Amino acid sequence: MKAENKYPMMIWAIVILAVMNISTIATIMYRKYQPEKTMTVTDQKQLEVDSEKFSGRYFRDKLNLTMDQMVKFRAMNPVFRPQARDITMELARKRKRMLIEMSAPVSDTAKLNALSDSIGQLHSDLKKVTYKYYIEIKNICDTVQQRKLEELFNEMFTNDSQLGFSPIGGPRGIPQSR
């Protein structure tokens, strides 16, 4: 092969390698500064469990709803579920951002305060959406079904154990000394 044929091929090889390196670095930088939009596997599993818990089948089976009650339930359920799901997903995103900020070498307390406030507001919004949903369901139930409905929702409103807190005592139910 002649020397004059080698140089253009080497130049093209260098150009191709340089473009590949630049695109790799650009992709890394782009991904580093993009807010994470994907849910973790744990978040997805919890949403699926919650989704199952608020399905028409779940309430029909647990409350023994009649066909007439199911017609009314089907009108209210599609309003509640997307609202609750959206708030829950936003809560997960804010909690993750808060953890990232707390883990930073120098945490910005103003950001942490703002995130705490917005998490509190979202939590309040979720409870409001939930109690309205509860009242709508309660209004189509008879007294026996209302008691069962109260039992179903009781777990939701009193179970903070997944956060490591118990309603009685300290973490994991261990009484704290005073």
mmCIF file of the C-alpha atoms, coordinates in Angstrom:
data_MODEL
# 
_entry.id   MODEL 
# 
loop_
_atom_site.group_PDB 
_atom_site.id 
_atom_site.type_symbol 
_atom_site.label_atom_id 
_atom_site.label_alt_id 
_atom_site.label_comp_id 
_atom_site.label_asym_id 
_atom_site.label_entity_id 
_atom_site.label_seq_id 
_atom_site.pdbx_PDB_ins_code 
_atom_site.Cartn_x 
_atom_site.Cartn_y 
_atom_site.Cartn_z 
_atom_site.occupancy 
_atom_site.B_iso_or_equiv 
_atom_site.pdbx_formal_charge 
_atom_site.auth_seq_id 
_atom_site.auth_comp_id 
_atom_site.auth_asym_id 
_atom_site.auth_atom_id 
_atom_site.pdbx_PDB_model_num 
ATOM 1   C CA . MET A 1 1   ? 0.000   0.000  0.000  1.00 0.00 ? 1   MET A CA 1 
ATOM 2   C CA . LYS A 1 2   ? 1.320   3.387  -0.889 1.00 0.00 ? 2   LYS A CA 1 
ATOM 3   C CA . ALA A 1 3   ? 2.004   5.993  1.787  1.00 0.00 ? 3   ALA A CA 1 
ATOM 4   C CA . GLU A 1 4   ? -0.326  8.475  0.151  1.00 0.00 ? 4   GLU A CA 1 
ATOM 5   C CA . ASN A 1 5   ? -3.289  6.025  0.536  1.00 0.00 ? 5   ASN A CA 1 
ATOM 6   C CA . LYS A 1 6   ? -2.611  5.446  4.282  1.00 0.00 ? 6   LYS A CA 1 
ATOM 7   C CA . TYR A 1 7   ? -2.971  9.047  5.420  1.00 0.00 ? 7   TYR A CA 1 
ATOM 8   C CA . PRO A 1 8   ? -6.575  9.694  4.304  1.00 0.00 ? 8   PRO A CA 1 
ATOM 9   C CA . MET A 1 9   ? -7.711  6.414  5.929  1.00 0.00 ? 9   MET A CA 1 
ATOM 10  C CA . MET A 1 10  ? -5.951  7.296  9.178  1.00 0.00 ? 10  MET A CA 1 
ATOM 11  C CA . ILE A 1 11  ? -7.499  10.767 9.170  1.00 0.00 ? 11  ILE A CA 1 
ATOM 12  C CA . TRP A 1 12  ? -10.972 9.275  8.688  1.00 0.00 ? 12  TRP A CA 1 
ATOM 13  C CA . ALA A 1 13  ? -10.351 6.757  11.501 1.00 0.00 ? 13  ALA A CA 1 
ATOM 14  C CA . ILE A 1 14  ? -9.279  9.594  13.826 1.00 0.00 ? 14  ILE A CA 1 
ATOM 15  C CA . VAL A 1 15  ? -12.344 11.664 12.890 1.00 0.00 ? 15  VAL A CA 1 
ATOM 16  C CA . ILE A 1 16  ? -14.698 8.716  13.525 1.00 0.00 ? 16  ILE A CA 1 
ATOM 17  C CA . LEU A 1 17  ? -13.077 7.957  16.896 1.00 0.00 ? 17  LEU A CA 1 
ATOM 18  C CA . ALA A 1 18  ? -13.239 11.625 17.897 1.00 0.00 ? 18  ALA A CA 1 
ATOM 19  C CA . VAL A 1 19  ? -16.957 11.826 17.007 1.00 0.00 ? 19  VAL A CA 1 
ATOM 20  C CA . MET A 1 20  ? -17.641 8.665  18.990 1.00 0.00 ? 20  MET A CA 1 
ATOM 21  C CA . ASN A 1 21  ? -15.794 10.040 22.030 1.00 0.00 ? 21  ASN A CA 1 
ATOM 22  C CA . ILE A 1 22  ? -17.615 13.372 21.841 1.00 0.00 ? 22  ILE A CA 1 
ATOM 23  C CA . SER A 1 23  ? -21.008 11.690 21.552 1.00 0.00 ? 23  SER A CA 1 
ATOM 24  C CA . THR A 1 24  ? -20.209 9.411  24.507 1.00 0.00 ? 24  THR A CA 1 
ATOM 25  C CA . ILE A 1 25  ? -19.164 12.336 26.688 1.00 0.00 ? 25  ILE A CA 1 
ATOM 26  C CA . ALA A 1 26  ? -22.216 14.360 25.595 1.00 0.00 ? 26  ALA A CA 1 
ATOM 27  C CA . THR A 1 27  ? -24.518 11.455 26.481 1.00 0.00 ? 27  THR A CA 1 
ATOM 28  C CA . ILE A 1 28  ? -22.933 11.067 29.915 1.00 0.00 ? 28  ILE A CA 1 
ATOM 29  C CA . MET A 1 29  ? -23.234 14.785 30.629 1.00 0.00 ? 29  MET A CA 1 
ATOM 30  C CA . TYR A 1 30  ? -26.837 14.891 29.385 1.00 0.00 ? 30  TYR A CA 1 
ATOM 31  C CA . ARG A 1 31  ? -27.870 11.965 31.585 1.00 0.00 ? 31  ARG A CA 1 
ATOM 32  C CA . LYS A 1 32  ? -26.047 13.362 34.599 1.00 0.00 ? 32  LYS A CA 1 
ATOM 33  C CA . TYR A 1 33  ? -28.010 16.622 34.561 1.00 0.00 ? 33  TYR A CA 1 
ATOM 34  C CA . GLN A 1 34  ? -31.436 15.229 33.593 1.00 0.00 ? 34  GLN A CA 1 
ATOM 35  C CA . PRO A 1 35  ? -33.938 14.780 36.422 1.00 0.00 ? 35  PRO A CA 1 
ATOM 36  C CA . GLU A 1 36  ? -34.722 11.124 36.897 1.00 0.00 ? 36  GLU A CA 1 
ATOM 37  C CA . LYS A 1 37  ? -38.117 10.312 35.433 1.00 0.00 ? 37  LYS A CA 1 
ATOM 38  C CA . THR A 1 38  ? -38.129 6.559  35.861 1.00 0.00 ? 38  THR A CA 1 
ATOM 39  C CA . MET A 1 39  ? -39.608 4.866  38.863 1.00 0.00 ? 39  MET A CA 1 
ATOM 40  C CA . THR A 1 40  ? -37.652 2.413  40.928 1.00 0.00 ? 40  THR A CA 1 
ATOM 41  C CA . VAL A 1 41  ? -38.741 -1.207 40.993 1.00 0.00 ? 41  VAL A CA 1 
ATOM 42  C CA . THR A 1 42  ? -39.867 -0.753 44.607 1.00 0.00 ? 42  THR A CA 1 
ATOM 43  C CA . ASP A 1 43  ? -41.978 2.301  43.716 1.00 0.00 ? 43  ASP A CA 1 
ATOM 44  C CA . GLN A 1 44  ? -43.554 0.413  40.816 1.00 0.00 ? 44  GLN A CA 1 
ATOM 45  C CA . LYS A 1 45  ? -44.358 -2.627 42.988 1.00 0.00 ? 45  LYS A CA 1 
ATOM 46  C CA . GLN A 1 46  ? -45.925 -0.423 45.666 1.00 0.00 ? 46  GLN A CA 1 
ATOM 47  C CA . LEU A 1 47  ? -48.056 1.362  43.071 1.00 0.00 ? 47  LEU A CA 1 
ATOM 48  C CA . GLU A 1 48  ? -49.210 -1.993 41.725 1.00 0.00 ? 48  GLU A CA 1 
ATOM 49  C CA . VAL A 1 49  ? -50.177 -3.147 45.230 1.00 0.00 ? 49  VAL A CA 1 
ATOM 50  C CA . ASP A 1 50  ? -51.997 0.134  45.875 1.00 0.00 ? 50  ASP A CA 1 
ATOM 51  C CA . SER A 1 51  ? -53.653 -0.060 42.473 1.00 0.00 ? 51  SER A CA 1 
ATOM 52  C CA . GLU A 1 52  ? -54.911 -3.553 43.215 1.00 0.00 ? 52  GLU A CA 1 
ATOM 53  C CA . LYS A 1 53  ? -56.173 -2.378 46.571 1.00 0.00 ? 53  LYS A CA 1 
ATOM 54  C CA . PHE A 1 54  ? -58.354 0.310  45.003 1.00 0.00 ? 54  PHE A CA 1 
ATOM 55  C CA . SER A 1 55  ? -59.642 -1.745 42.098 1.00 0.00 ? 55  SER A CA 1 
ATOM 56  C CA . GLY A 1 56  ? -63.329 -2.343 41.553 1.00 0.00 ? 56  GLY A CA 1 
ATOM 57  C CA . ARG A 1 57  ? -62.842 -6.064 42.082 1.00 0.00 ? 57  ARG A CA 1 
ATOM 58  C CA . TYR A 1 58  ? -61.182 -5.473 45.451 1.00 0.00 ? 58  TYR A CA 1 
ATOM 59  C CA . PHE A 1 59  ? -64.035 -3.329 46.756 1.00 0.00 ? 59  PHE A CA 1 
ATOM 60  C CA . ARG A 1 60  ? -66.697 -5.532 45.176 1.00 0.00 ? 60  ARG A CA 1 
ATOM 61  C CA . ASP A 1 61  ? -65.256 -8.614 46.872 1.00 0.00 ? 61  ASP A CA 1 
ATOM 62  C CA . LYS A 1 62  ? -64.433 -7.029 50.232 1.00 0.00 ? 62  LYS A CA 1 
ATOM 63  C CA . LEU A 1 63  ? -67.677 -5.049 50.583 1.00 0.00 ? 63  LEU A CA 1 
ATOM 64  C CA . ASN A 1 64  ? -69.932 -7.471 48.720 1.00 0.00 ? 64  ASN A CA 1 
ATOM 65  C CA . LEU A 1 65  ? -71.232 -4.657 46.512 1.00 0.00 ? 65  LEU A CA 1 
ATOM 66  C CA . THR A 1 66  ? -74.423 -5.119 44.518 1.00 0.00 ? 66  THR A CA 1 
ATOM 67  C CA . MET A 1 67  ? -74.614 -4.459 40.776 1.00 0.00 ? 67  MET A CA 1 
ATOM 68  C CA . ASP A 1 68  ? -76.282 -1.080 41.414 1.00 0.00 ? 68  ASP A CA 1 
ATOM 69  C CA . GLN A 1 69  ? -73.516 -0.144 43.870 1.00 0.00 ? 69  GLN A CA 1 
ATOM 70  C CA . MET A 1 70  ? -70.874 -1.235 41.351 1.00 0.00 ? 70  MET A CA 1 
ATOM 71  C CA . VAL A 1 71  ? -72.354 1.068  38.701 1.00 0.00 ? 71  VAL A CA 1 
ATOM 72  C CA . LYS A 1 72  ? -72.013 3.995  41.122 1.00 0.00 ? 72  LYS A CA 1 
ATOM 73  C CA . PHE A 1 73  ? -68.554 2.845  42.201 1.00 0.00 ? 73  PHE A CA 1 
ATOM 74  C CA . ARG A 1 74  ? -67.367 2.667  38.576 1.00 0.00 ? 74  ARG A CA 1 
ATOM 75  C CA . ALA A 1 75  ? -68.317 6.310  38.157 1.00 0.00 ? 75  ALA A CA 1 
ATOM 76  C CA . MET A 1 76  ? -66.205 7.512  41.100 1.00 0.00 ? 76  MET A CA 1 
ATOM 77  C CA . ASN A 1 77  ? -63.200 5.169  40.987 1.00 0.00 ? 77  ASN A CA 1 
ATOM 78  C CA . PRO A 1 78  ? -61.685 6.452  37.708 1.00 0.00 ? 78  PRO A CA 1 
ATOM 79  C CA . VAL A 1 79  ? -61.623 9.964  39.155 1.00 0.00 ? 79  VAL A CA 1 
ATOM 80  C CA . PHE A 1 80  ? -59.795 8.976  42.351 1.00 0.00 ? 80  PHE A CA 1 
ATOM 81  C CA . ARG A 1 81  ? -57.191 6.520  41.058 1.00 0.00 ? 81  ARG A CA 1 
ATOM 82  C CA . PRO A 1 82  ? -55.285 8.811  38.672 1.00 0.00 ? 82  PRO A CA 1 
ATOM 83  C CA . GLN A 1 83  ? -55.332 11.646 41.208 1.00 0.00 ? 83  GLN A CA 1 
ATOM 84  C CA . ALA A 1 84  ? -53.950 9.405  43.949 1.00 0.00 ? 84  ALA A CA 1 
ATOM 85  C CA . ARG A 1 85  ? -51.383 7.836  41.599 1.00 0.00 ? 85  ARG A CA 1 
ATOM 86  C CA . ASP A 1 86  ? -50.121 11.222 40.370 1.00 0.00 ? 86  ASP A CA 1 
ATOM 87  C CA . ILE A 1 87  ? -49.764 12.588 43.915 1.00 0.00 ? 87  ILE A CA 1 
ATOM 88  C CA . THR A 1 88  ? -48.038 9.399  45.089 1.00 0.00 ? 88  THR A CA 1 
ATOM 89  C CA . MET A 1 89  ? -45.567 9.515  42.202 1.00 0.00 ? 89  MET A CA 1 
ATOM 90  C CA . GLU A 1 90  ? -44.829 13.192 42.853 1.00 0.00 ? 90  GLU A CA 1 
ATOM 91  C CA . LEU A 1 91  ? -44.277 12.414 46.546 1.00 0.00 ? 91  LEU A CA 1 
ATOM 92  C CA . ALA A 1 92  ? -41.758 9.724  45.587 1.00 0.00 ? 92  ALA A CA 1 
ATOM 93  C CA . ARG A 1 93  ? -39.913 12.152 43.285 1.00 0.00 ? 93  ARG A CA 1 
ATOM 94  C CA . LYS A 1 94  ? -39.783 14.876 45.948 1.00 0.00 ? 94  LYS A CA 1 
ATOM 95  C CA . ARG A 1 95  ? -38.585 12.433 48.623 1.00 0.00 ? 95  ARG A CA 1 
ATOM 96  C CA . LYS A 1 96  ? -35.842 11.254 46.291 1.00 0.00 ? 96  LYS A CA 1 
ATOM 97  C CA . ARG A 1 97  ? -34.767 14.850 45.563 1.00 0.00 ? 97  ARG A CA 1 
ATOM 98  C CA . MET A 1 98  ? -34.761 15.536 49.290 1.00 0.00 ? 98  MET A CA 1 
ATOM 99  C CA . LEU A 1 99  ? -32.527 12.530 49.960 1.00 0.00 ? 99  LEU A CA 1 
ATOM 100 C CA . ILE A 1 100 ? -30.155 13.625 47.203 1.00 0.00 ? 100 ILE A CA 1 
ATOM 101 C CA . GLU A 1 101 ? -29.970 17.119 48.703 1.00 0.00 ? 101 GLU A CA 1 
ATOM 102 C CA . MET A 1 102 ? -29.427 15.756 52.224 1.00 0.00 ? 102 MET A CA 1 
ATOM 103 C CA . SER A 1 103 ? -26.643 13.506 50.891 1.00 0.00 ? 103 SER A CA 1 
ATOM 104 C CA . ALA A 1 104 ? -24.841 16.354 49.098 1.00 0.00 ? 104 ALA A CA 1 
ATOM 105 C CA . PRO A 1 105 ? -21.472 17.388 50.502 1.00 0.00 ? 105 PRO A CA 1 
ATOM 106 C CA . VAL A 1 106 ? -23.040 20.719 51.479 1.00 0.00 ? 106 VAL A CA 1 
ATOM 107 C CA . SER A 1 107 ? -26.798 20.531 51.870 1.00 0.00 ? 107 SER A CA 1 
ATOM 108 C CA . ASP A 1 108 ? -28.905 23.546 50.942 1.00 0.00 ? 108 ASP A CA 1 
ATOM 109 C CA . THR A 1 109 ? -31.274 23.961 53.886 1.00 0.00 ? 109 THR A CA 1 
ATOM 110 C CA . ALA A 1 110 ? -33.477 26.388 51.942 1.00 0.00 ? 110 ALA A CA 1 
ATOM 111 C CA . LYS A 1 111 ? -34.027 23.687 49.316 1.00 0.00 ? 111 LYS A CA 1 
ATOM 112 C CA . LEU A 1 112 ? -34.643 21.102 52.031 1.00 0.00 ? 112 LEU A CA 1 
ATOM 113 C CA . ASN A 1 113 ? -37.199 23.370 53.711 1.00 0.00 ? 113 ASN A CA 1 
ATOM 114 C CA . ALA A 1 114 ? -38.983 23.947 50.394 1.00 0.00 ? 114 ALA A CA 1 
ATOM 115 C CA . LEU A 1 115 ? -38.999 20.221 49.624 1.00 0.00 ? 115 LEU A CA 1 
ATOM 116 C CA . SER A 1 116 ? -40.316 19.446 53.121 1.00 0.00 ? 116 SER A CA 1 
ATOM 117 C CA . ASP A 1 117 ? -43.117 21.965 52.683 1.00 0.00 ? 117 ASP A CA 1 
ATOM 118 C CA . SER A 1 118 ? -44.065 20.627 49.262 1.00 0.00 ? 118 SER A CA 1 
ATOM 119 C CA . ILE A 1 119 ? -44.015 17.035 50.538 1.00 0.00 ? 119 ILE A CA 1 
ATOM 120 C CA . GLY A 1 120 ? -46.310 18.092 53.377 1.00 0.00 ? 120 GLY A CA 1 
ATOM 121 C CA . GLN A 1 121 ? -48.680 19.800 50.949 1.00 0.00 ? 121 GLN A CA 1 
ATOM 122 C CA . LEU A 1 122 ? -48.753 16.774 48.645 1.00 0.00 ? 122 LEU A CA 1 
ATOM 123 C CA . HIS A 1 123 ? -49.407 14.490 51.612 1.00 0.00 ? 123 HIS A CA 1 
ATOM 124 C CA . SER A 1 124 ? -52.279 16.752 52.645 1.00 0.00 ? 124 SER A CA 1 
ATOM 125 C CA . ASP A 1 125 ? -53.645 16.701 49.082 1.00 0.00 ? 125 ASP A CA 1 
ATOM 126 C CA . LEU A 1 126 ? -53.494 12.902 49.027 1.00 0.00 ? 126 LEU A CA 1 
ATOM 127 C CA . LYS A 1 127 ? -55.387 12.623 52.319 1.00 0.00 ? 127 LYS A CA 1 
ATOM 128 C CA . LYS A 1 128 ? -58.050 15.039 51.055 1.00 0.00 ? 128 LYS A CA 1 
ATOM 129 C CA . VAL A 1 129 ? -58.533 13.129 47.814 1.00 0.00 ? 129 VAL A CA 1 
ATOM 130 C CA . THR A 1 130 ? -58.697 9.898  49.814 1.00 0.00 ? 130 THR A CA 1 
ATOM 131 C CA . TYR A 1 131 ? -61.251 11.081 52.370 1.00 0.00 ? 131 TYR A CA 1 
ATOM 132 C CA . LYS A 1 132 ? -63.505 12.404 49.585 1.00 0.00 ? 132 LYS A CA 1 
ATOM 133 C CA . TYR A 1 133 ? -63.258 9.030  47.868 1.00 0.00 ? 133 TYR A CA 1 
ATOM 134 C CA . TYR A 1 134 ? -64.032 7.263  51.145 1.00 0.00 ? 134 TYR A CA 1 
ATOM 135 C CA . ILE A 1 135 ? -67.139 9.402  51.736 1.00 0.00 ? 135 ILE A CA 1 
ATOM 136 C CA . GLU A 1 136 ? -68.358 8.757  48.187 1.00 0.00 ? 136 GLU A CA 1 
ATOM 137 C CA . ILE A 1 137 ? -68.020 5.006  48.692 1.00 0.00 ? 137 ILE A CA 1 
ATOM 138 C CA . LYS A 1 138 ? -69.554 5.201  52.163 1.00 0.00 ? 138 LYS A CA 1 
ATOM 139 C CA . ASN A 1 139 ? -72.606 6.962  50.721 1.00 0.00 ? 139 ASN A CA 1 
ATOM 140 C CA . ILE A 1 140 ? -73.417 3.987  48.471 1.00 0.00 ? 140 ILE A CA 1 
ATOM 141 C CA . CYS A 1 141 ? -72.909 1.381  51.228 1.00 0.00 ? 141 CYS A CA 1 
ATOM 142 C CA . ASP A 1 142 ? -75.283 -0.017 53.812 1.00 0.00 ? 142 ASP A CA 1 
ATOM 143 C CA . THR A 1 143 ? -74.290 -0.027 57.510 1.00 0.00 ? 143 THR A CA 1 
ATOM 144 C CA . VAL A 1 144 ? -72.584 -3.454 57.397 1.00 0.00 ? 144 VAL A CA 1 
ATOM 145 C CA . GLN A 1 145 ? -70.595 -2.432 54.325 1.00 0.00 ? 145 GLN A CA 1 
ATOM 146 C CA . GLN A 1 146 ? -69.688 0.885  55.962 1.00 0.00 ? 146 GLN A CA 1 
ATOM 147 C CA . ARG A 1 147 ? -68.109 -0.947 58.911 1.00 0.00 ? 147 ARG A CA 1 
ATOM 148 C CA . LYS A 1 148 ? -66.105 -3.129 56.519 1.00 0.00 ? 148 LYS A CA 1 
ATOM 149 C CA . LEU A 1 149 ? -65.108 -0.032 54.531 1.00 0.00 ? 149 LEU A CA 1 
ATOM 150 C CA . GLU A 1 150 ? -63.830 1.545  57.743 1.00 0.00 ? 150 GLU A CA 1 
ATOM 151 C CA . GLU A 1 151 ? -61.687 -1.540 58.394 1.00 0.00 ? 151 GLU A CA 1 
ATOM 152 C CA . LEU A 1 152 ? -60.262 -1.403 54.856 1.00 0.00 ? 152 LEU A CA 1 
ATOM 153 C CA . PHE A 1 153 ? -59.300 2.251  55.163 1.00 0.00 ? 153 PHE A CA 1 
ATOM 154 C CA . ASN A 1 154 ? -58.118 1.936  58.769 1.00 0.00 ? 154 ASN A CA 1 
ATOM 155 C CA . GLU A 1 155 ? -54.908 0.257  57.656 1.00 0.00 ? 155 GLU A CA 1 
ATOM 156 C CA . MET A 1 156 ? -54.172 3.093  55.265 1.00 0.00 ? 156 MET A CA 1 
ATOM 157 C CA . PHE A 1 157 ? -54.631 5.827  57.828 1.00 0.00 ? 157 PHE A CA 1 
ATOM 158 C CA . THR A 1 158 ? -52.929 4.206  60.801 1.00 0.00 ? 158 THR A CA 1 
ATOM 159 C CA . ASN A 1 159 ? -50.094 2.154  59.335 1.00 0.00 ? 159 ASN A CA 1 
ATOM 160 C CA . ASP A 1 160 ? -46.890 4.178  59.391 1.00 0.00 ? 160 ASP A CA 1 
ATOM 161 C CA . SER A 1 161 ? -44.767 1.106  60.108 1.00 0.00 ? 161 SER A CA 1 
ATOM 162 C CA . GLN A 1 162 ? -43.282 1.134  56.604 1.00 0.00 ? 162 GLN A CA 1 
ATOM 163 C CA . LEU A 1 163 ? -41.573 4.376  57.592 1.00 0.00 ? 163 LEU A CA 1 
ATOM 164 C CA . GLY A 1 164 ? -40.130 2.728  60.687 1.00 0.00 ? 164 GLY A CA 1 
ATOM 165 C CA . PHE A 1 165 ? -42.579 4.378  63.093 1.00 0.00 ? 165 PHE A CA 1 
ATOM 166 C CA . SER A 1 166 ? -45.239 2.816  65.197 1.00 0.00 ? 166 SER A CA 1 
ATOM 167 C CA . PRO A 1 167 ? -48.255 4.602  66.635 1.00 0.00 ? 167 PRO A CA 1 
ATOM 168 C CA . ILE A 1 168 ? -47.182 3.357  70.076 1.00 0.00 ? 168 ILE A CA 1 
ATOM 169 C CA . GLY A 1 169 ? -43.666 3.907  71.371 1.00 0.00 ? 169 GLY A CA 1 
ATOM 170 C CA . GLY A 1 170 ? -40.636 4.651  69.292 1.00 0.00 ? 170 GLY A CA 1 
ATOM 171 C CA . PRO A 1 171 ? -39.232 3.114  66.159 1.00 0.00 ? 171 PRO A CA 1 
ATOM 172 C CA . ARG A 1 172 ? -40.529 -0.417 65.509 1.00 0.00 ? 172 ARG A CA 1 
ATOM 173 C CA . GLY A 1 173 ? -42.845 -0.126 68.527 1.00 0.00 ? 173 GLY A CA 1 
ATOM 174 C CA . ILE A 1 174 ? -40.015 -0.025 71.064 1.00 0.00 ? 174 ILE A CA 1 
ATOM 175 C CA . PRO A 1 175 ? -41.051 2.212  73.963 1.00 0.00 ? 175 PRO A CA 1 
ATOM 176 C CA . GLN A 1 176 ? -38.763 5.170  74.410 1.00 0.00 ? 176 GLN A CA 1 
ATOM 177 C CA . SER A 1 177 ? -37.535 6.291  77.798 1.00 0.00 ? 177 SER A CA 1 
ATOM 178 C CA . ARG A 1 178 ? -38.495 9.788  78.804 1.00 0.00 ? 178 ARG A CA 1 
# 
